[in-house]
Amino acid sequence: MDFKSQILQGIPSLLPPKKNYTTNANHAPKRKDILSLDEKKLALKNALRYFPVAWHAELSKEFANELLSYGRIYMFRFKPKYDIYARPISEYPAKTPQAAALQLMIMNNLDPAVAQHPEELITYGGNGAVFQNWAQYLLTMQYLATMTEEQTLHIYSGHPMGLFPSTKDAPRVVVTNGMMIPNYSKPDDWEKYNALGVTQYGQMTAGSYMYIGPQGIVHGTTITVMNAFRKVLQPNETPSGKIFLTAGLGGMSGAQPKAGNIAGCITICAEVNAAAATKRHTQGWVDVLIDSIDDLVDRTKKAQENKEVVSIAYIGNIVEVWERFYDENIFIHLGSDQTSLHNPWAGGYYPAGISFEESNELMSTNPDAFKQKVQESLKRQVAAINKHTANGTYFFDYGNAFLLEASRAGGDVMAENNIDFKYPSYVQDILGPMCFDYGFGPFRWVCSSGKPEDLQKTDAIALKVMEEIKATAPEEIQQQMQDNITWIREAEQNKLVVGSQARILYADAEGRAKIAEAFNKAIKTGELSAPVVLGRDHHDVSGTDSPFRETSNIYDGSKFTADMAIHNVIGDSFRGATWVSIHNGGGVGWGEVINGGFGMVLDGSTEASKKLKNMLFYDVNNGISRRSWARNKEAIFAIEREMKRTPELKVTVPNLVEEHLLDNLFA
């Protein structure tokens, strides 16, 4: 069967032969054995319902073995034979370009060059899944191939519930991931209900089909690192020869060395998984690969002496680096961490003192002992970091739940009031007041033709639009405009593409809408040869309620509420999004955040022009309004400016209280 025929058949009519477990893939770690005997039987019933009864006798044994061996039922037998990657949109079987674009984006998320654990359908973050199993993938692709413009596909945590009649203006797909009753959102709840096959962790852009490889976070990391250096360096100093020390090279964290190179510093990134570090080196995302701590010390000192701009991947544990650099008196200007500590007990963080392989074994065979080692390691790491910060290092939490889990482990990370952390979140210090409050966030697009020349044209279009906006932009956002103009001008030479022909650019509502409108016109005139898919990271102005990251600079007491994210996904859905998603978890952990995203297909039509203006305006200004109501001065400026430009927008703004009026009111 050819590619299109395989997509259209969905679950195959004949039982395919059993596949051997691949040994050359980067597999997900074994999940812990958490189900009771009755629950294991229930997990099998849940898995077998995708298949004809005649197959159950054979598949039940196979799926039971998968559950015992890996802690999950992935249905490896049903992984398709064709290569999975982002083909040009014209190669997909579909009745609508919107559905074909979704097929493209799903396959990009599962491309082995992009995905962290592609065999297990996990894109990044250790557990950020597109689907729970290969049957869900097959059915979803079949539904997309057959759907019309008057149907909507509803997906429950990877499971395609089905096509429902709707309208042409409705979203083509609505996705939820991990939406639990609140009292069932603890880490072990994810382990249990994911093993049962009834929910999944969609991370942020994994389960919403908008992941574009490490580039997706390179820009935000670049902005963060550049502005962190601006905070600690003198006006006449540059980052060259100065150290940014961090950890993590899998998935999103793989962006860090590339961002450091763009920012112009020495980046040292520790990674315990040799396969992940080697993959980033092979892809050109990191310059130097080192597996000896002694060699790392020597190479770092040489880089400092020569004031190099270089990125170094150290295959080893980050705790060793913090401790050894202190002993060697190596000064670290910037420090952070981007290991997947939202998932600390199942492969997101590997403790010092035992090997990568030993950790993978221990986390499944003795999870309590593994947890203890993780917490001991976190305390060691924090102790070493505290020594460096006492010498002047600027350390910031990169929103990966590092400080949260370190505090739970008993690490010395609390401020004197024993409420706040002693180190800021990067959103509190940098991205919040400098970007999100003004409406700047990670706008993305994918050229569905798959042609590099189309991506080059979109870069040029976006650059022209940004330069035109900057010419009349107020002083408050001039730095943001210039940083993004520099970024998009240099994007191609930085070789950011992995997988689909995609780009990311931080822009506000005005920039996003004007860039999107220019793309739509270019598609209509034929300057661009195929539709463009718009999206964004969930890590944005409006899409995410996350008290330890995206909304950590919300100080009115509402940062633990999730109204904004829910309104965002509902508001986008009836304003023209092609698909919408809402997730529990992502970024900082299951039960710690609610985040939403969207996708929009531009096809050059008048309808697309109307939708993009309406939806992108709301998608950003919903978040600015909430930030303004929290009394963030930058957001108040931004929303008042927008109301002057848009008379139809009427937002409740806060009346500011003079602090002295509150003194002595409560004895």
Solvent accessible surface area in square Angstrom, and as a share of the most:
residue,aa,sasa,rsa
1,M,149,0.67
2,D,93,0.48
3,F,33,0.14
4,K,90,0.38
5,S,42,0.27
6,Q,36,0.16
7,I,4,0.02
8,L,78,0.39
9,Q,61,0.27
10,G,1,0.01
11,I,32,0.16
12,P,22,0.14
13,S,101,0.65
14,L,144,0.72
15,L,48,0.24
16,P,26,0.17
17,P,98,0.62
18,K,129,0.55
19,K,73,0.31
20,N,141,0.72
21,Y,87,0.33
22,T,52,0.30
23,T,129,0.75
24,N,144,0.74
25,A,32,0.25
26,N,44,0.23
27,H,36,0.16
28,A,13,0.10
29,P,19,0.12
30,K,78,0.33
31,R,3,0.01
32,K,38,0.16
33,D,100,0.52
34,I,51,0.26
35,L,15,0.07
36,S,58,0.38
37,L,127,0.63
38,D,105,0.55
39,E,40,0.18
40,K,44,0.19
41,K,111,0.47
42,L,79,0.40
43,A,2,0.01
44,L,32,0.16
45,K,140,0.59
46,N,16,0.08
47,A,7,0.05
48,L,19,0.10
49,R,154,0.56
50,Y,37,0.14
51,F,11,0.05
52,P,65,0.41
53,V,123,0.71
54,A,94,0.73
55,W,27,0.10
56,H,47,0.21
57,A,77,0.60
58,E,91,0.41
59,L,0,0.00
60,S,31,0.20
61,K,159,0.67
62,E,15,0.07
63,F,0,0.00
64,A,29,0.23
65,N,80,0.41
66,E,9,0.04
67,L,14,0.07
68,L,108,0.54
69,S,42,0.27
70,Y,46,0.17
71,G,5,0.05
72,R,10,0.04
73,I,18,0.09
74,Y,12,0.05
75,M,0,0.00
76,F,22,0.09
77,R,9,0.03
78,F,6,0.03
79,K,43,0.18
80,P,16,0.10
81,K,165,0.70
82,Y,25,0.09
83,D,102,0.53
84,I,10,0.05
85,Y,94,0.36
86,A,19,0.15
87,R,20,0.07
88,P,45,0.28
89,I,20,0.10
90,S,88,0.57
91,E,73,0.33
92,Y,10,0.04
93,P,12,0.07
94,A,37,0.29
95,K,139,0.59
96,T,6,0.03
97,P,52,0.33
98,Q,30,0.13
99,A,0,0.00
100,A,6,0.05
101,A,0,0.00
102,L,0,0.00
103,Q,0,0.00
104,L,3,0.02
105,M,0,0.00
106,I,1,0.00
107,M,0,0.00
108,N,0,0.00
109,N,0,0.00
110,L,2,0.01
111,D,15,0.08
112,P,76,0.48
113,A,45,0.35
114,V,1,0.01
115,A,1,0.00
116,Q,37,0.16
117,H,9,0.04
118,P,15,0.09
119,E,21,0.10
120,E,5,0.02
121,L,0,0.00
122,I,9,0.04
123,T,0,0.00
124,Y,9,0.04
125,G,7,0.07
126,G,6,0.05
127,N,6,0.03
128,G,0,0.00
129,A,9,0.07
130,V,1,0.01
131,F,1,0.00
132,Q,17,0.08
133,N,9,0.05
134,W,1,0.00
135,A,0,0.00
136,Q,0,0.00
137,Y,0,0.00
138,L,16,0.08
139,L,35,0.17
140,T,0,0.00
141,M,1,0.01
142,Q,48,0.21
143,Y,59,0.23
144,L,1,0.01
145,A,4,0.03
146,T,53,0.31
147,M,0,0.00
148,T,55,0.32
149,E,59,0.26
150,E,113,0.51
151,Q,50,0.22
152,T,6,0.03
153,L,0,0.00
154,H,58,0.26
155,I,3,0.01
156,Y,122,0.46
157,S,8,0.05
158,G,1,0.01
159,H,54,0.24
160,P,3,0.02
161,M,86,0.38
162,G,8,0.07
163,L,43,0.21
164,F,94,0.39
165,P,125,0.78
166,S,40,0.26
167,T,81,0.47
168,K,111,0.47
169,D,94,0.49
170,A,27,0.21
171,P,14,0.09
172,R,8,0.03
173,V,1,0.00
174,V,41,0.24
175,V,2,0.01
176,T,42,0.24
177,N,1,0.00
178,G,0,0.00
179,M,81,0.36
180,M,46,0.21
181,I,123,0.63
182,P,114,0.72
183,N,118,0.61
184,Y,107,0.41
185,S,19,0.12
186,K,128,0.54
187,P,72,0.45
188,D,71,0.37
189,D,24,0.13
190,W,13,0.05
191,E,10,0.04
192,K,59,0.25
193,Y,50,0.19
194,N,20,0.10
195,A,5,0.04
196,L,11,0.05
197,G,27,0.26
198,V,73,0.42
199,T,6,0.03
200,Q,1,0.01
201,Y,3,0.01
202,G,0,0.00
203,Q,5,0.02
204,M,8,0.03
205,T,0,0.00
206,A,0,0.00
207,G,0,0.00
208,S,2,0.01
209,Y,1,0.00
210,M,2,0.01
211,Y,0,0.00
212,I,1,0.01
213,G,0,0.00
214,P,0,0.00
215,Q,1,0.00
216,G,2,0.02
217,I,21,0.11
218,V,0,0.00
219,H,2,0.01
220,G,5,0.05
221,T,0,0.00
222,T,4,0.02
223,I,6,0.03
224,T,0,0.00
225,V,0,0.00
226,M,44,0.20
227,N,5,0.03
228,A,0,0.00
229,F,3,0.01
230,R,113,0.41
231,K,105,0.45
232,V,54,0.31
233,L,22,0.11
234,Q,114,0.51
235,P,139,0.87
236,N,135,0.69
237,E,72,0.32
238,T,79,0.46
239,P,28,0.17
240,S,29,0.19
241,G,10,0.10
242,K,30,0.13
243,I,0,0.00
244,F,0,0.00
245,L,0,0.00
246,T,0,0.00
247,A,1,0.01
248,G,5,0.05
249,L,0,0.00
250,G,19,0.18
251,G,2,0.02
252,M,23,0.10
253,S,8,0.05
254,G,0,0.00
255,A,0,0.00
256,Q,0,0.00
257,P,0,0.00
258,K,22,0.09
259,A,0,0.00
260,G,0,0.00
261,N,41,0.21
262,I,44,0.22
263,A,12,0.09
264,G,15,0.14
265,C,0,0.00
266,I,0,0.00
267,T,0,0.00
268,I,0,0.00
269,C,0,0.00
270,A,2,0.02
271,E,19,0.08
272,V,35,0.20
273,N,19,0.10
274,A,48,0.37
275,A,56,0.43
276,A,9,0.07
277,A,0,0.00
278,T,60,0.35
279,K,53,0.22
280,R,6,0.02
281,H,70,0.31
282,T,108,0.63
283,Q,58,0.26
284,G,45,0.43
285,W,4,0.01
286,V,3,0.02
287,D,65,0.34
288,V,35,0.20
289,L,59,0.29
290,I,18,0.09
291,D,108,0.56
292,S,36,0.23
293,I,40,0.20
294,D,75,0.39
295,D,78,0.40
296,L,0,0.00
297,V,5,0.03
298,D,94,0.49
299,R,53,0.19
300,T,0,0.00
301,K,73,0.31
302,K,109,0.46
303,A,0,0.00
304,Q,53,0.23
305,E,142,0.64
306,N,91,0.46
307,K,138,0.58
308,E,40,0.18
309,V,74,0.43
310,V,10,0.05
311,S,0,0.00
312,I,0,0.00
313,A,0,0.00
314,Y,8,0.03
315,I,39,0.20
316,G,16,0.15
317,N,11,0.06
318,I,8,0.04
319,V,0,0.00
320,E,66,0.30
321,V,0,0.00
322,W,0,0.00
323,E,56,0.25
324,R,70,0.26
325,F,0,0.00
326,Y,84,0.32
327,D,113,0.59
328,E,54,0.24
329,N,134,0.69
330,I,7,0.04
331,F,80,0.33
332,I,0,0.00
333,H,40,0.18
334,L,0,0.00
335,G,0,0.00
336,S,0,0.00
337,D,1,0.00
338,Q,17,0.08
339,T,25,0.15
340,S,27,0.18
341,L,0,0.00
342,H,20,0.09
343,N,9,0.05
344,P,6,0.04
345,W,48,0.17
346,A,6,0.04
347,G,16,0.16
348,G,7,0.06
349,Y,4,0.01
350,Y,30,0.11
351,P,1,0.01
352,A,15,0.11
353,G,74,0.71
354,I,43,0.22
355,S,49,0.31
356,F,47,0.20
357,E,119,0.54
358,E,95,0.42
359,S,0,0.00
360,N,39,0.20
361,E,108,0.48
362,L,36,0.18
363,M,4,0.02
364,S,15,0.09
365,T,87,0.51
366,N,70,0.36
367,P,43,0.27
368,D,116,0.60
369,A,30,0.23
370,F,1,0.00
371,K,85,0.36
372,Q,109,0.49
373,K,77,0.33
374,V,0,0.00
375,Q,42,0.19
376,E,81,0.36
377,S,2,0.02
378,L,0,0.00
379,K,88,0.37
380,R,103,0.38
381,Q,0,0.00
382,V,2,0.01
383,A,53,0.41
384,A,5,0.04
385,I,1,0.01
386,N,29,0.15
387,K,105,0.44
388,H,6,0.03
389,T,30,0.18
390,A,88,0.69
391,N,92,0.47
392,G,51,0.49
393,T,9,0.05
394,Y,33,0.13
395,F,3,0.01
396,F,0,0.00
397,D,9,0.05
398,Y,3,0.01
399,G,1,0.01
400,N,7,0.03
401,A,4,0.03
402,F,2,0.01
403,L,3,0.02
404,L,16,0.08
405,E,13,0.06
406,A,0,0.00
407,S,32,0.20
408,R,129,0.47
409,A,12,0.10
410,G,55,0.53
411,G,9,0.09
412,D,89,0.46
413,V,1,0.00
414,M,57,0.25
415,A,31,0.24
416,E,184,0.82
417,N,81,0.41
418,N,114,0.58
419,I,136,0.69
420,D,74,0.38
421,F,50,0.21
422,K,81,0.34
423,Y,25,0.10
424,P,33,0.21
425,S,7,0.05
426,Y,4,0.02
427,V,0,0.00
428,Q,63,0.28
429,D,44,0.23
430,I,0,0.00
431,L,1,0.00
432,G,0,0.00
433,P,34,0.21
434,M,53,0.24
435,C,4,0.02
436,F,0,0.00
437,D,2,0.01
438,Y,30,0.11
439,G,0,0.00
440,F,1,0.00
441,G,0,0.00
442,P,2,0.01
443,F,1,0.00
444,R,0,0.00
445,W,0,0.00
446,V,0,0.00
447,C,4,0.02
448,S,0,0.00
449,S,11,0.07
450,G,33,0.31
451,K,88,0.37
452,P,69,0.44
453,E,85,0.38
454,D,5,0.02
455,L,6,0.03
456,Q,80,0.36
457,K,80,0.34
458,T,0,0.00
459,D,13,0.07
460,A,62,0.48
461,I,25,0.12
462,A,0,0.00
463,L,37,0.18
464,K,128,0.54
465,V,15,0.09
466,M,1,0.00
467,E,73,0.33
468,E,100,0.45
469,I,10,0.05
470,K,51,0.22
471,A,84,0.65
472,T,122,0.71
473,A,12,0.09
474,P,34,0.21
475,E,152,0.68
476,E,81,0.37
477,I,4,0.02
478,Q,51,0.23
479,Q,83,0.37
480,Q,13,0.06
481,M,2,0.01
482,Q,69,0.31
483,D,15,0.08
484,N,2,0.01
485,I,4,0.02
486,T,50,0.29
487,W,9,0.03
488,I,5,0.03
489,R,128,0.47
490,E,59,0.26
491,A,0,0.00
492,E,95,0.43
493,Q,132,0.59
494,N,28,0.14
495,K,160,0.68
496,L,2,0.01
497,V,49,0.28
498,V,14,0.08
499,G,33,0.31
500,S,7,0.04
501,Q,31,0.14
502,A,1,0.00
503,R,4,0.01
504,I,0,0.00
505,L,0,0.00
506,Y,2,0.01
507,A,0,0.00
508,D,9,0.05
509,A,8,0.06
510,E,34,0.15
511,G,1,0.01
512,R,1,0.00
513,A,21,0.16
514,K,100,0.43
515,I,0,0.00
516,A,0,0.00
517,E,30,0.13
518,A,27,0.21
519,F,0,0.00
520,N,6,0.03
521,K,122,0.52
522,A,5,0.04
523,I,21,0.11
524,K,149,0.63
525,T,106,0.62
526,G,53,0.51
527,E,86,0.39
528,L,3,0.01
529,S,65,0.42
530,A,15,0.12
531,P,22,0.14
532,V,1,0.01
533,V,0,0.00
534,L,0,0.00
535,G,0,0.00
536,R,1,0.00
537,D,6,0.03
538,H,1,0.00
539,H,11,0.05
540,D,2,0.01
541,V,1,0.00
542,S,1,0.01
543,G,0,0.00
544,T,0,0.00
545,D,4,0.02
546,S,0,0.00
547,P,12,0.07
548,F,46,0.19
549,R,23,0.08
550,E,1,0.00
551,T,0,0.00
552,S,4,0.02
553,N,6,0.03
554,I,2,0.01
555,Y,141,0.54
556,D,48,0.25
557,G,67,0.65
558,S,28,0.18
559,K,54,0.23
560,F,139,0.58
561,T,58,0.34
562,A,33,0.26
563,D,93,0.48
564,M,8,0.04
565,A,0,0.00
566,I,63,0.32
567,H,107,0.48
568,N,1,0.00
569,V,15,0.09
570,I,96,0.49
571,G,4,0.03
572,D,1,0.00
573,S,22,0.14
574,F,135,0.56
575,R,60,0.22
576,G,6,0.05
577,A,2,0.02
578,T,11,0.07
579,W,1,0.00
580,V,3,0.02
581,S,0,0.00
582,I,15,0.08
583,H,0,0.00
584,N,5,0.02
585,G,0,0.00
586,G,1,0.01
587,G,9,0.09
588,V,2,0.01
589,G,2,0.02
590,W,15,0.05
591,G,41,0.40
592,E,39,0.17
593,V,6,0.04
594,I,36,0.18
595,N,0,0.00
596,G,0,0.00
597,G,2,0.02
598,F,3,0.01
599,G,0,0.00
600,M,3,0.01
601,V,7,0.04
602,L,0,0.00
603,D,51,0.26
604,G,9,0.09
605,S,34,0.22
606,T,86,0.50
607,E,93,0.42
608,A,7,0.06
609,S,16,0.10
610,K,138,0.58
611,K,52,0.22
612,L,0,0.00
613,K,104,0.44
614,N,81,0.41
615,M,0,0.00
616,L,1,0.00
617,F,55,0.23
618,Y,39,0.15
619,D,0,0.00
620,V,0,0.00
621,N,6,0.03
622,N,24,0.12
623,G,0,0.00
624,I,8,0.04
625,S,23,0.15
626,R,39,0.14
627,R,0,0.00
628,S,0,0.00
629,W,132,0.46
630,A,3,0.03
631,R,124,0.45
632,N,14,0.07
633,K,153,0.65
634,E,29,0.13
635,A,0,0.00
636,I,25,0.13
637,F,62,0.26
638,A,11,0.09
639,I,0,0.00
640,E,73,0.33
641,R,56,0.20
642,E,15,0.07
643,M,44,0.20
644,K,174,0.74
645,R,101,0.37
646,T,33,0.19
647,P,96,0.60
648,E,149,0.67
649,L,33,0.16
650,K,175,0.74
651,V,30,0.17
652,T,99,0.57
653,V,54,0.31
654,P,19,0.12
655,N,140,0.72
656,L,118,0.59
657,V,90,0.52
658,E,108,0.48
659,E,134,0.60
660,H,116,0.52
661,L,104,0.52
662,L,91,0.45
663,D,86,0.45
664,N,150,0.77
665,L,109,0.54
666,F,184,0.77
667,A,155,1.20
